[in-house]
Amino acid sequence: MRNSVRILASVSGLAIGIWSVAAAHAQTTPAPQTSGPPATPTTAAPQPPEADPADIVVTGLRGSLASAQAIKRNSEQIVDSITAQDIGKFPDTNIAESLQRISGIQIQRNLGEGSTVAIRGLSEVRTELNGHDIFTANGGVGLAFDEVGPDLLSRVDVFKNPSAEMIEGSLGGTIDLRTRKPFDAPGRIIAATVSGTEYDLAKKKGWGGSALYSNRWHTGLGEIGVLLNASYQRSFFRQDLDQVEPYNIHGPNADPGGAPVQSTLVPGYAGQNIQVQKGGGFNVAQGDRKRQSISGVLQWRPADNVEAYAQVLSTTYKFTDTGVAYFASDDGAAPTGTYTVANGIATSGALSNPGGLSVTYGSNRKTRTTDITTGVKWSVTDRLKVVFDYQHIDSTVKQDSLNLYITPYTKSGGVAGLFNQSYNYAFDNRGKFPTQLATDPVTGGPSNFFANTANYGFTAYQPDRISNSAIGNTPRLDLTWDFDDGGFLKSLSAGVRYSSKTAINRDTNVNNWTTIGGTCANYSTAASCYLVSAHPEVVENNPGQATLLRGTASNSVFGPILQWNLYDALHPDSAFAHIKAISGQNAAFGSLDDPTQSTTSRVSEKDYSAYARAAFGTHLGGMDLDGNVGLRYVKTDASASGFQILTYRTAGATDSTSTSVVQPYNGGRSYDTFLPSVNLRLHVTPKLQARFAFSKNIFRPTFAQLNPTFTLSPNYNGSNSTPLTVNSGQPYNAVTNPYQGSGSVAGNPNLKPERVTSFDAAAEWYFEPTGYIALTLFRKNLRDIIDTRTSLQTQNIAGVGAVQFNVSAVTNVTKGFVQGFEVAGQKFFDFLPGPLSGFGVAANFTLADSDAGTLASGNVGSQTQFKVPLINLSRTSYNLIALYDKYGVTARVAYNWRSKYLDSVSENGAATLPIYFKAYGSLDASIGYQLNRWASITLDGQNLSDSVAKSYQGDPNLLRNYQINDRRVSVRLQVRY
């Protein structure tokens, strides 16, 4: 709390400083030229935003900020914008990382790059392309921002409270990606950009390029404009993760929260309960992203009052991810050796012979999306305007992934007579990062246990193939009548829209976990055990060990450890050939057309909507008041068909196999609603305006949330085929101590849409073309929130026994809220002499509180749950940005900070524990120079602070992740003629 107060005081002080400086020089500052005068009551109601000519003719950092400020000032709605400094010159090399500079926006990173965006803590955000729907077959709503390069964009608009003509479908807000059109520029433009990027952790160099041609001609058929734009980018990544497994309670006493208590006691603390991690591990992920985008736009104006247009955008995204991981995790491992304890939590100690698993994984995914839009704008009279628009979207996702497993076995854990070594897993969490090592049980010194091929057996392989497709078709008709008689009403708008979306998801996820032989676990036999020592050519020492955590953890996080070789994970044919040589098994991907090997689900959604909107303006107490009021009607019919899968291993067999039972799982829902909206703006003075906004909106479940997927599986220790019991320290009993299992309803076709009622109040002071201060108060009341809830279900499985499944299900919960405020401002110090007048500053601060009914558990297996904040919402966040634009030099140094936030309550391996990330800040910078009127060069740096992402399990003393990513340095050369 003390830190939050200091942060708020610092940012507020900066805002007051900007305000004071602006006030001191207001009389000598010329009136804004870029934005024009403030809108008056005679201003016509705005149509869905079109690209502004300033997008192309205004260049430079100052010009882009002036353009964004003009959009914010003149909009009837509460909106923030980011505009490109020039063609191919977006502020950041990643769209999401640019968006995080806007107040109220926080982002999530995927393997080092900005990927998803939350507005005011709500990730249910609508993404549009030029005011149209956009989605992929990988979920069906919006885009992942790491899949789209920024080179095609002229600007991005963020609407935080909608008006009636805007397409429904968001809780936090709408993000509209704006591309360029030929009629935006007065004539021919030829531009190109080339870039190169160094990734320091991956030790790779990426590159990118884009090109644009735009022109317009007067012909006998009227005016014709053509624009062609293409971009390509290849980037790399590496992410190192040092992870602590969930904590078990060891001790003599029952836990008040009902969590299981292990009967094995902690040495030196036999009389009390101590929380001890059940293991830990590491993960080194690396790979690359390839983004390719092609856009073509045709505009035709056969007469002054008619314009026809057609646009095609095709994007291809290829993602390759490969890595190695090892996790020691064993509920039954007994504490041993010397322990240190703080606040009832073990900070160092050891476990005796815990089980573990060495994983090598690889994945190749290709996403292709084609968006075709065409339409006509017709000014029937001076007052009546008609717009007809039709959009078609076609998207596919294809992915092949392969996991390869080997297991280290101790004398007690492996086939009798084949394995003769034991080890202790020693941990110490008191340093910079968690250390995890194998030690000798007798001497206590370092052990070569993980480096010895004689201790490993081949375990299993898991190939998976996904093929998804989605299609959308949307016609839309809008009519606007403009009044020009100086009365109260300025315009009336009305429109209708129909959208049809279908998605087909196919996955070879049935019986795709296959053991190699019978594994080498102690329940198997020597005849069905295949030793790694017999095929050393298949394995390699962890390829990321020497450079783990930039070399600081090379010998302190497990040290040398064997993994299946990385090449096989990305080249399945090589892996399958090795499996054939090892055990004689014919390994392959399952068939997408074989129902015994794959599942197919279908989702269909039809949306109908209509709206009416009135824009008005009047005088109130000597001040101008304008705005709009509207009502939107929405009806949706959704249906889905899918499957329920029960997967288990044959218990007690010498050749452990995975068995899956598949049953159909269907559903659907129809619903309709009215969505009112009000946007008011009061011009207190020519430079000061106040806003109020009210609206209702819905967020439909994504295709992934509707996709009927119900899975059940017992929980196992490593490759063991006998499930763990609910109380792992006690023997199985069908009534008092059944086997434990987990389940997930990942998709629920009966979900209702989430609903939001939004209120905003804002004060905005525009004292210069690139100078303003804005304060916004907001509250969002939420209903029918989609969340995951858990329940216990017991089921008898033939040949296994009674299994108590802890099932997490996607469902609607009652209600919640988000509320808070945003303050933002920017200014260039034009009053300073000479080169100093090029300096400027921008800053913003957001505070948000929430209660969305999300529940979590304090300990693994605890029956007591409690409320936690919205996932991905930091209570406080801020941006501090230093700017410079003078003599052809532009520079920006940006620091983004957010307080702790809840990442998940359903993380893999962490049950329903709340996983929080600690406060996180990142420093980015760029500097550019205009070489001449045609060319400029820019140097960009991301994550220059080499920030570490640290997470914990509910209590900050219960460690979880220590994670680092690449620092990136890029050089961009832009040429324009």
ZAMARGU-4260 file (C-alpha; in steps of 0.2 Angstrom, whole numbers, plus 5000, padded with zeros to 4 digits):
<rodrens>
0) 5000/5000/5000 | 5014/5012/5004 | 5022/5009/4987 | 5005/5013/4979 | 5004/5029/4988
5) 5021/5034/4983 | 5018/5030/4965 | 5001/5039/4965 | 5010/5054/4973 | 5024/5054/4960
10) 5013/5053/4945 | 5000/5066/4952 | 5015/5077/4955 | 5021/5076/4937 | 5003/5079/4931
15) 5002/5095/4942 | 5019/5100/4935 | 5013/5098/4917 | 4997/5108/4921 | 5006/5122/4930
20) 5019/5124/4915 | 5005/5124/4903 | 4995/5137/4912 | 5010/5148/4913 | 5012/5148/4895
25) 4994/5146/4889 | 4993/5164/4882 | 5008/5163/4871 | 5004/5146/4864 | 4995/5146/4847
30) 4978/5138/4846 | 4978/5120/4840 | 4980/5119/4821 | 4980/5100/4819 | 4963/5097/4828
35) 4954/5112/4823 | 4942/5121/4834 | 4932/5111/4847 | 4916/5103/4840 | 4901/5115/4842
40) 4882/5110/4843 | 4882/5111/4824 | 4894/5096/4822 | 4887/5082/4813 | 4886/5065/4821
45) 4902/5055/4818 | 4901/5039/4807 | 4912/5024/4812 | 4930/5032/4811 | 4938/5032/4794
50) 4957/5035/4792 | 4962/5053/4793 | 4973/5061/4779 | 4984/5066/4794 | 4988/5047/4795
55) 5000/5049/4780 | 5004/5068/4779 | 5008/5071/4797 | 5025/5063/4801 | 5037/5063/4816
60) 5034/5059/4834 | 5026/5076/4838 | 5015/5075/4823 | 5009/5057/4828 | 5005/5063/4846
65) 4996/5078/4839 | 4985/5067/4828 | 4981/5055/4842 | 4976/5070/4853 | 4965/5078/4840
70) 4956/5061/4838 | 4953/5060/4857 | 4948/5078/4858 | 4935/5078/4844 | 4927/5061/4846
75) 4910/5061/4854 | 4915/5045/4863 | 4929/5042/4876 | 4943/5036/4865 | 4962/5035/4865
80) 4972/5033/4849 | 4990/5028/4844 | 4995/5034/4827 | 5010/5029/4816 | 5024/5042/4815
85) 5025/5038/4796 | 5022/5023/4785 | 5029/5007/4793 | 5034/5017/4808 | 5023/5012/4822
90) 5029/5017/4840 | 5033/4999/4845 | 5037/4984/4835 | 5023/4975/4843 | 5005/4981/4843
95) 5001/4976/4861 | 5017/4984/4868 | 5011/5000/4860 | 4994/4998/4868 | 5001/4997/4885
100) 5006/5015/4884 | 4988/5020/4885 | 4980/5023/4902 | 4969/5008/4908 | 4977/4995/4897
105) 4988/4981/4904 | 4995/4967/4893 | 5000/4949/4895 | 5016/4943/4886 | 5017/4926/4877
110) 5035/4920/4877 | 5042/4938/4878 | 5031/4947/4866 | 5015/4957/4870 | 5000/4945/4866
115) 4983/4949/4874 | 4976/4966/4880 | 4965/4970/4895 | 4956/4986/4896 | 4953/4991/4914
120) 4956/4974/4920 | 4944/4965/4908 | 4952/4954/4894 | 4935/4953/4886 | 4940/4965/4873
125) 4933/4967/4855 | 4945/4968/4841 | 4940/4976/4825 | 4949/4979/4808 | 4943/4996/4801
130) 4927/4995/4811 | 4923/4977/4805 | 4923/4960/4814 | 4940/4951/4814 | 4943/4933/4821
135) 4953/4918/4819 | 4950/4899/4820 | 4960/4899/4836 | 4946/4904/4847 | 4934/4914/4836
140) 4935/4931/4845 | 4947/4944/4840 | 4966/4942/4837 | 4981/4938/4847 | 4991/4954/4845
145) 5008/4944/4843 | 5001/4936/4827 | 4999/4953/4818 | 5014/4964/4813 | 5011/4983/4815
150) 5018/4988/4798 | 5001/4988/4790 | 4993/5000/4802 | 4991/5019/4802 | 4983/5020/4819
155) 4974/5010/4833 | 4958/5017/4841 | 4953/5011/4859 | 4935/5015/4863 | 4931/5013/4882
160) 4913/5016/4881 | 4903/5013/4865 | 4889/5021/4856 | 4874/5012/4847 | 4881/5011/4830
165) 4897/5001/4836 | 4896/4982/4835 | 4892/4974/4852 | 4904/4962/4860 | 4915/4969/4873
170) 4916/4972/4892 | 4932/4982/4893 | 4931/4991/4877 | 4934/4990/4858 | 4951/4990/4849
175) 4950/4996/4831 | 4965/4992/4820 | 4965/5005/4806 | 4974/5002/4789 | 4978/5014/4775
180) 4967/5018/4760 | 4972/5026/4744 | 4960/5041/4746 | 4969/5045/4762 | 4983/5053/4753
185) 4983/5067/4739 | 4993/5057/4727 | 5006/5043/4724 | 5016/5036/4738 | 5029/5023/4738
190) 5037/5017/4754 | 5047/5003/4761 | 5054/4998/4778 | 5068/4985/4782 | 5072/4980/4800
195) 5084/4968/4809 | 5083/4963/4827 | 5095/4955/4839 | 5088/4943/4853 | 5100/4942/4866
200) 5094/4926/4876 | 5090/4916/4860 | 5106/4922/4852 | 5097/4924/4836 | 5095/4938/4823
205) 5078/4941/4815 | 5073/4953/4801 | 5057/4961/4793 | 5052/4971/4779 | 5037/4980/4772
210) 5032/4989/4756 | 5018/5000/4751 | 5012/5008/4735 | 4997/5020/4734 | 4990/5031/4720
215) 4974/5039/4714 | 4969/5044/4696 | 4955/5054/4688 | 4948/5043/4673 | 4933/5043/4662
220) 4925/5031/4674 | 4928/5043/4689 | 4942/5044/4702 | 4950/5027/4706 | 4963/5023/4720
225) 4973/5008/4723 | 4984/5003/4737 | 4995/4988/4739 | 5004/4984/4756 | 5014/4969/4761
230) 5025/4965/4776 | 5035/4951/4783 | 5043/4948/4800 | 5053/4934/4807 | 5056/4935/4826
235) 5064/4923/4839 | 5062/4920/4857 | 5069/4911/4872 | 5061/4910/4889 | 5070/4902/4904
240) 5059/4896/4919 | 5064/4890/4936 | 5049/4884/4944 | 5043/4878/4962 | 5030/4864/4963
245) 5015/4867/4975 | 5018/4864/4993 | 5011/4850/5004 | 5008/4851/5022 | 5019/4839/5032
250) 5015/4836/5051 | 5005/4828/5065 | 4990/4840/5065 | 4975/4841/5054 | 4974/4856/5043
255) 4959/4869/5048 | 4956/4871/5029 | 4953/4853/5026 | 4969/4851/5015 | 4977/4834/5015
260) 4992/4832/5028 | 5007/4821/5024 | 5011/4810/5039 | 5030/4811/5035 | 5037/4824/5047
265) 5050/4838/5043 | 5067/4834/5052 | 5069/4846/5067 | 5050/4851/5066 | 5042/4835/5071
270) 5029/4844/5082 | 5022/4856/5070 | 5014/4857/5052 | 5026/4863/5039 | 5023/4867/5021
275) 5036/4859/5010 | 5037/4860/4991 | 5034/4843/4983 | 5047/4847/4970 | 5052/4859/4957
280) 5059/4860/4939 | 5064/4871/4924 | 5058/4874/4907 | 5069/4881/4892 | 5057/4886/4878
285) 5064/4893/4862 | 5057/4895/4844 | 5052/4908/4831 | 5037/4918/4824 | 5035/4922/4806
290) 5021/4935/4801 | 5016/4938/4783 | 5003/4951/4778 | 4996/4956/4761 | 4983/4970/4759
295) 4975/4977/4744 | 4962/4991/4743 | 4952/4998/4728 | 4942/5014/4730 | 4931/5020/4716
300) 4922/5037/4716 | 4911/5037/4700 | 4903/5053/4706 | 4905/5065/4720 | 4891/5057/4730
305) 4896/5039/4727 | 4910/5028/4733 | 4913/5010/4731 | 4927/5000/4739 | 4934/4983/4741
310) 4948/4977/4752 | 4957/4961/4754 | 4969/4957/4769 | 4978/4940/4770 | 4988/4936/4786
315) 4999/4921/4789 | 5007/4917/4805 | 5019/4903/4808 | 5024/4898/4826 | 5037/4886/4831
320) 5040/4882/4849 | 5052/4869/4856 | 5060/4866/4872 | 5065/4855/4886 | 5059/4853/4904
325) 5061/4843/4919 | 5050/4842/4935 | 5053/4833/4951 | 5036/4831/4959 | 5031/4818/4971
330) 5017/4820/4985 | 5024/4804/4994 | 5042/4810/4995 | 5048/4811/5013 | 5057/4826/5020
335) 5075/4822/5024 | 5091/4831/5029 | 5093/4848/5037 | 5078/4861/5035 | 5077/4880/5037
340) 5059/4886/5040 | 5051/4903/5040 | 5033/4907/5045 | 5029/4888/5044 | 5036/4887/5026
345) 5052/4877/5022 | 5064/4888/5014 | 5078/4875/5011 | 5078/4856/5014 | 5078/4840/5004
350) 5066/4826/4998 | 5070/4808/4997 | 5069/4800/4980 | 5055/4810/4972 | 5048/4804/4956
355) 5051/4815/4940 | 5049/4817/4922 | 5060/4824/4908 | 5050/4831/4894 | 5056/4837/4876
360) 5042/4845/4866 | 5040/4853/4850 | 5025/4862/4841 | 5022/4869/4823 | 5007/4880/4821
365) 5001/4889/4806 | 4986/4902/4806 | 4980/4909/4790 | 4966/4922/4790 | 4958/4931/4774
370) 4947/4945/4776 | 4937/4952/4761 | 4927/4968/4763 | 4917/4977/4750 | 4904/4990/4750
375) 4896/5007/4744 | 4894/5024/4752 | 4880/5034/4744 | 4875/5052/4748 | 4858/5051/4742
380) 4854/5069/4746 | 4864/5082/4755 | 4856/5075/4771 | 4853/5057/4768 | 4868/5045/4767
385) 4868/5026/4765 | 4882/5014/4768 | 4881/4995/4763 | 4895/4984/4768 | 4898/4965/4766
390) 4912/4956/4774 | 4919/4938/4773 | 4932/4930/4784 | 4940/4913/4781 | 4952/4906/4794
395) 4962/4890/4797 | 4973/4884/4811 | 4984/4868/4808 | 4996/4862/4822 | 5007/4847/4825
400) 5014/4845/4842 | 5025/4831/4850 | 5030/4827/4867 | 5044/4815/4871 | 5046/4808/4889
405) 5060/4799/4898 | 5061/4796/4916 | 5075/4794/4929 | 5072/4780/4941 | 5079/4777/4958
410) 5082/4759/4965 | 5065/4760/4973 | 5056/4768/4959 | 5061/4757/4944 | 5061/4739/4939
415) 5070/4728/4952 | 5088/4724/4947 | 5089/4737/4933 | 5091/4753/4943 | 5103/4754/4958
420) 5105/4773/4962 | 5096/4784/4974 | 5096/4803/4977 | 5090/4817/4987 | 5081/4832/4979
425) 5089/4847/4988 | 5081/4864/4987 | 5085/4882/4993 | 5074/4897/4990 | 5084/4909/5000
430) 5094/4916/4986 | 5091/4926/4970 | 5081/4912/4962 | 5077/4894/4968 | 5091/4882/4967
435) 5087/4863/4965 | 5100/4850/4964 | 5103/4831/4966 | 5113/4826/4981 | 5120/4810/4987
440) 5109/4802/5001 | 5125/4796/5011 | 5138/4810/5009 | 5126/4824/5006 | 5138/4830/4992
445) 5133/4833/4974 | 5127/4818/4964 | 5128/4814/4946 | 5111/4805/4946 | 5103/4816/4932
450) 5118/4814/4921 | 5119/4795/4921 | 5111/4787/4907 | 5110/4771/4917 | 5097/4779/4928
455) 5084/4783/4914 | 5071/4773/4905 | 5061/4778/4889 | 5043/4782/4895 | 5031/4788/4882
460) 5027/4799/4867 | 5012/4810/4864 | 5009/4816/4846 | 4994/4828/4843 | 4987/4835/4827
465) 4974/4850/4826 | 4965/4856/4811 | 4952/4870/4814 | 4943/4881/4802 | 4931/4896/4804
470) 4920/4906/4792 | 4911/4922/4795 | 4899/4931/4783 | 4892/4948/4788 | 4881/4961/4778
475) 4877/4978/4786 | 4867/4993/4781 | 4868/5010/4789 | 4858/5026/4786 | 4861/5043/4792
480) 4850/5059/4790 | 4859/5075/4794 | 4850/5091/4800 | 4857/5108/4796 | 4844/5119/4803
485) 4853/5124/4819 | 4841/5114/4829 | 4843/5102/4844 | 4845/5087/4833 | 4860/5086/4822
490) 4858/5068/4815 | 4848/5052/4816 | 4856/5036/4811 | 4849/5018/4810 | 4856/5002/4804
495) 4854/4983/4803 | 4868/4969/4804 | 4868/4950/4802 | 4883/4939/4806 | 4885/4921/4803
500) 4900/4911/4810 | 4904/4893/4810 | 4919/4884/4817 | 4925/4866/4816 | 4938/4860/4827
505) 4947/4843/4825 | 4960/4835/4836 | 4968/4818/4837 | 4967/4819/4856 | 4960/4801/4859
510) 4973/4788/4865 | 4987/4799/4860 | 4998/4796/4876 | 5007/4780/4872 | 5020/4772/4883
515) 5036/4765/4876 | 5034/4747/4881 | 5028/4746/4898 | 5039/4760/4905 | 5053/4755/4917
520) 5043/4759/4933 | 5043/4747/4948 | 5026/4739/4943 | 5033/4735/4926 | 5045/4721/4920
525) 5063/4720/4913 | 5056/4713/4897 | 5045/4728/4894 | 5058/4741/4900 | 5068/4750/4887
530) 5084/4758/4895 | 5091/4775/4888 | 5108/4767/4890 | 5104/4755/4876 | 5101/4770/4864
535) 5111/4785/4870 | 5110/4792/4852 | 5092/4797/4856 | 5096/4808/4871 | 5107/4823/4874
540) 5112/4834/4889 | 5100/4848/4892 | 5105/4860/4878 | 5100/4875/4888 | 5110/4871/4904
545) 5126/4880/4901 | 5116/4896/4898 | 5101/4894/4909 | 5096/4911/4917 | 5110/4919/4907
550) 5122/4906/4914 | 5119/4910/4932 | 5110/4894/4935 | 5120/4882/4924 | 5125/4872/4940
555) 5112/4877/4952 | 5096/4872/4944 | 5098/4853/4942 | 5114/4854/4933 | 5118/4841/4919
560) 5102/4832/4915 | 5097/4821/4901 | 5083/4825/4888 | 5076/4817/4873 | 5085/4826/4859
565) 5077/4842/4853 | 5078/4838/4834 | 5066/4824/4836 | 5053/4835/4844 | 5052/4846/4828
570) 5054/4832/4816 | 5042/4819/4821 | 5047/4807/4807 | 5064/4806/4816 | 5056/4803/4833
575) 5045/4789/4826 | 5060/4781/4818 | 5069/4781/4834 | 5054/4774/4844 | 5053/4760/4831
580) 5072/4756/4834 | 5069/4757/4853 | 5054/4746/4855 | 5047/4741/4838 | 5032/4751/4840
585) 5024/4760/4825 | 5022/4778/4831 | 5012/4790/4821 | 5000/4805/4822 | 4982/4799/4824
590) 4970/4801/4809 | 4958/4816/4810 | 4945/4806/4800 | 4946/4791/4813 | 4933/4793/4827
595) 4943/4781/4838 | 4958/4792/4837 | 4951/4810/4836 | 4937/4821/4840 | 4927/4833/4830
600) 4917/4848/4837 | 4906/4861/4829 | 4901/4878/4834 | 4888/4889/4825 | 4883/4907/4830
605) 4871/4918/4821 | 4869/4936/4827 | 4856/4949/4822 | 4856/4967/4827 | 4848/4984/4824
610) 4851/5001/4831 | 4845/5019/4831 | 4856/5034/4836 | 4853/5052/4838 | 4866/5065/4839
615) 4862/5082/4847 | 4869/5099/4852 | 4863/5113/4862 | 4868/5127/4874 | 4868/5125/4893
620) 4872/5139/4905 | 4882/5148/4892 | 4891/5132/4887 | 4890/5120/4872 | 4883/5103/4876
625) 4883/5089/4863 | 4883/5070/4862 | 4873/5056/4856 | 4860/5044/4863 | 4856/5027/4855
630) 4848/5010/4857 | 4855/4993/4850 | 4845/4977/4849 | 4854/4961/4848 | 4848/4943/4846
635) 4860/4928/4846 | 4857/4909/4842 | 4872/4898/4846 | 4874/4879/4846 | 4888/4867/4848
640) 4892/4848/4847 | 4907/4840/4854 | 4913/4826/4866 | 4916/4820/4883 | 4932/4810/4886
645) 4937/4799/4900 | 4956/4794/4899 | 4965/4782/4911 | 4979/4770/4912 | 4977/4751/4914
650) 4981/4749/4933 | 4994/4736/4938 | 4998/4730/4921 | 5016/4727/4915 | 5013/4736/4899
655) 5004/4752/4904 | 4992/4758/4891 | 4981/4773/4890 | 4962/4770/4887 | 4950/4784/4882
660) 4931/4783/4882 | 4922/4796/4871 | 4904/4801/4872 | 4895/4815/4863 | 4892/4832/4872
665) 4880/4844/4864 | 4871/4860/4869 | 4866/4878/4864 | 4857/4894/4869 | 4847/4908/4861
670) 4846/4925/4869 | 4842/4943/4865 | 4844/4960/4874 | 4843/4979/4872 | 4859/4989/4874
675) 4856/5008/4877 | 4870/5021/4877 | 4873/5039/4881 | 4888/5050/4877 | 4888/5068/4883
680) 4901/5081/4881 | 4901/5099/4889 | 4912/5112/4882 | 4916/5122/4898 | 4929/5133/4889
685) 4937/5132/4872 | 4950/5121/4880 | 4941/5112/4894 | 4928/5099/4891 | 4919/5087/4902
690) 4912/5070/4897 | 4899/5058/4904 | 4895/5041/4896 | 4884/5027/4900 | 4881/5010/4891
695) 4876/4992/4892 | 4885/4979/4882 | 4888/4960/4881 | 4903/4949/4878 | 4898/4932/4869
700) 4907/4917/4874 | 4922/4913/4863 | 4922/4898/4851 | 4934/4890/4863 | 4922/4893/4878
705) 4908/4886/4868 | 4917/4871/4861 | 4910/4856/4871 | 4925/4848/4879 | 4923/4838/4894
710) 4938/4828/4900 | 4941/4817/4915 | 4957/4808/4920 | 4964/4800/4936 | 4980/4808/4943
715) 4996/4798/4942 | 5014/4800/4949 | 5025/4801/4934 | 5023/4786/4923 | 5015/4775/4936
720) 4999/4767/4931 | 4991/4766/4948 | 4982/4783/4952 | 4987/4793/4967 | 4974/4792/4982
725) 4965/4807/4989 | 4976/4806/5004 | 4992/4800/4996 | 5000/4795/5013 | 4986/4782/5015
730) 4981/4766/5006 | 4967/4766/4994 | 4949/4763/5000 | 4934/4765/4989 | 4924/4775/5002
735) 4936/4784/5014 | 4951/4786/5002 | 4947/4784/4984 | 4959/4788/4970 | 4961/4806/4965
740) 4957/4813/4948 | 4955/4829/4939 | 4942/4835/4926 | 4939/4850/4915 | 4924/4857/4906
745) 4935/4868/4895 | 4920/4872/4883 | 4902/4874/4888 | 4889/4876/4874 | 4876/4882/4887
750) 4885/4898/4893 | 4876/4914/4893 | 4885/4930/4887 | 4893/4941/4900 | 4885/4958/4903
755) 4892/4975/4908 | 4884/4991/4913 | 4897/5005/4911 | 4899/5023/4918 | 4912/5035/4914
760) 4915/5053/4919 | 4930/5063/4912 | 4938/5080/4912 | 4950/5085/4898 | 4960/5100/4896
765) 4968/5103/4879 | 4981/5117/4881 | 4992/5114/4866 | 4991/5104/4850 | 5002/5091/4859
770) 4998/5095/4877 | 4983/5089/4887 | 4978/5082/4904 | 4963/5071/4907 | 4955/5063/4922
775) 4943/5049/4920 | 4932/5040/4933 | 4925/5023/4928 | 4914/5009/4935 | 4909/4993/4927
780) 4895/4982/4934 | 4897/4964/4928 | 4884/4950/4927 | 4885/4932/4921 | 4903/4932/4922
785) 4911/4917/4914 | 4923/4909/4926 | 4929/4892/4931 | 4922/4883/4946 | 4927/4866/4954
790) 4917/4852/4961 | 4920/4835/4967 | 4913/4820/4957 | 4916/4802/4961 | 4915/4789/4947
795) 4919/4770/4946 | 4931/4765/4932 | 4931/4746/4928 | 4948/4739/4931 | 4954/4754/4941
800) 4942/4758/4955 | 4933/4773/4963 | 4940/4789/4957 | 4936/4806/4965 | 4937/4819/4951
805) 4940/4837/4956 | 4931/4845/4940 | 4934/4862/4935 | 4920/4869/4924 | 4917/4884/4914
810) 4901/4892/4920 | 4892/4909/4923 | 4893/4916/4940 | 4882/4930/4947 | 4890/4947/4947
815) 4905/4958/4950 | 4912/4975/4947 | 4928/4985/4942 | 4930/5003/4947 | 4944/5016/4948
820) 4951/5031/4939 | 4964/5035/4925 | 4974/5051/4924 | 4985/5055/4909 | 4994/5070/4901
825) 5008/5075/4889 | 5017/5091/4885 | 5032/5097/4874 | 5043/5110/4883 | 5042/5122/4868
830) 5046/5137/4880 | 5064/5131/4883 | 5078/5138/4872 | 5086/5129/4856 | 5088/5110/4856
835) 5080/5109/4874 | 5063/5114/4866 | 5062/5097/4858 | 5060/5088/4875 | 5043/5082/4881
840) 5035/5070/4893 | 5020/5059/4894 | 5013/5050/4909 | 4998/5041/4915 | 4992/5032/4930
845) 4978/5019/4933 | 4970/5013/4949 | 4957/4999/4948 | 4948/4989/4961 | 4938/4973/4957
850) 4927/4960/4963 | 4922/4947/4950 | 4918/4932/4961 | 4934/4923/4956 | 4938/4909/4969
855) 4954/4900/4974 | 4961/4888/4987 | 4974/4892/5000 | 4982/4874/4999 | 4982/4860/4987
860) 4967/4849/4991 | 4959/4862/5003 | 4940/4863/5003 | 4940/4881/5008 | 4940/4894/4995
865) 4940/4913/4995 | 4938/4927/4983 | 4952/4934/4973 | 4953/4949/4961 | 4950/4949/4942
870) 4963/4938/4933 | 4976/4949/4925 | 4971/4965/4934 | 4984/4975/4943 | 4977/4987/4955
875) 4989/5001/4950 | 4999/5004/4934 | 5008/5018/4926 | 5018/5024/4911 | 5032/5037/4912
880) 5038/5042/4894 | 5052/5055/4890 | 5050/5062/4873 | 5061/5071/4860 | 5058/5078/4843
885) 5069/5092/4836 | 5081/5094/4821 | 5076/5077/4813 | 5079/5068/4829 | 5065/5058/4838
890) 5068/5049/4854 | 5057/5040/4867 | 5061/5032/4883 | 5046/5023/4891 | 5045/5014/4907
895) 5029/5004/4910 | 5025/4997/4928 | 5011/4987/4935 | 5008/4981/4953 | 5005/4962/4957
900) 4991/4953/4948 | 4982/4937/4948 | 4988/4926/4933 | 4978/4910/4936 | 4968/4899/4948
905) 4969/4884/4936 | 4988/4883/4931 | 4994/4866/4925 | 5000/4857/4941 | 4994/4870/4953
910) 4976/4864/4955 | 4965/4879/4961 | 4979/4889/4969 | 4980/4907/4965 | 4996/4911/4956
915) 5001/4929/4957 | 5014/4938/4948 | 5024/4951/4958 | 5025/4969/4953 | 5034/4971/4936
920) 5042/4985/4927 | 5050/4986/4909 | 5060/4999/4901 | 5059/5002/4882 | 5067/5015/4871
925) 5069/5021/4853 | 5079/5035/4844 | 5077/5040/4826 | 5085/5052/4814 | 5077/5059/4798
930) 5092/5056/4786 | 5084/5067/4772 | 5066/5070/4765 | 5065/5052/4759 | 5074/5041/4772
935) 5075/5039/4791 | 5083/5027/4803 | 5077/5021/4820 | 5085/5011/4834 | 5073/5002/4846
940) 5076/4993/4862 | 5063/4982/4871 | 5065/4975/4889 | 5081/4985/4891 | 5079/4983/4910
945) 5081/4964/4908 | 5066/4962/4920 | 5062/4946/4929 | 5044/4939/4931 | 5042/4932/4948
950) 5026/4923/4954 | 5020/4915/4970 | 5006/4903/4976 | 4994/4914/4985 | 5007/4918/4999
955) 5022/4928/4993 | 5033/4916/5003 | 5026/4901/4993 | 5037/4903/4977 | 5032/4898/4960
960) 5041/4905/4945 | 5057/4914/4941 | 5056/4918/4923 | 5067/4928/4910 | 5065/4933/4892
965) 5075/4941/4878 | 5081/4959/4877 | 5078/4965/4860 | 5087/4978/4850 | 5081/4983/4832
970) 5086/4994/4818 | 5073/5000/4806 | 5077/5009/4790 | 5062/5018/4782 | 5061/5025/4764
975) 5047/5035/4757 | 5044/5043/4740
</rodrens>
